[in-house]
Structure formats: structure tokens, C-alpha cells
Amino acid sequence: MPLVKVTANRTAISNGVRLEKGMTAQVVTKNSSSPFVENGGLAVAEAFQRVYGFDLKKTGLLSSTYFDVIKIS
């Protein structure tokens, strides 16, 4: 299972939450496709909840347009 690094590529504010450019979380994916495709990006949302304490789904910022994805292994 590939490990990817998901990094915010811009600053955005939504529903009182500020996503800063450079915020990063690591996500394990089931295949090499975008982690935003699998289960509606649930793994990405959980990773950011674990690291930064906010829910990307509730903010509406859970979209590949706000993030760069780099395969680590």
C-alpha cells in the first residue's frame, strides 16, 4: 500500500477553519490513484483531523484542488 504526503498548496478559510499553505499529513492509500478518490477522501480527512484537529469534510476544503500529493513509498 503506497504512502503519500498530502500538502496544502494554498491558504483557505472556510467555516471558521484556516487551512495554511504547507500543512502536511501522510496517508496510506490502497492504490496509486489520488487519495481523494478513495472513499471520498476519508483517509485524508482523518489524517488532517489527527494532525491538526479539524475536519476537512465539514469545512468543504476536502478537494484535490487545495492539495498536492507526493508518493513517498
PyMOL commands that set and color helices and strands:
alter all, ss='L'
color gray80, all
select helices_A, chain A and resi 38-52+56-59+64-66
alter helices_A, ss='H'
color red, helices_A
select strands_A, chain A and resi 3-8+12-14+17-19+24-28+67-71
alter strands_A, ss='S'
color yellow, strands_A
deselect
rebuild
show_as cartoon
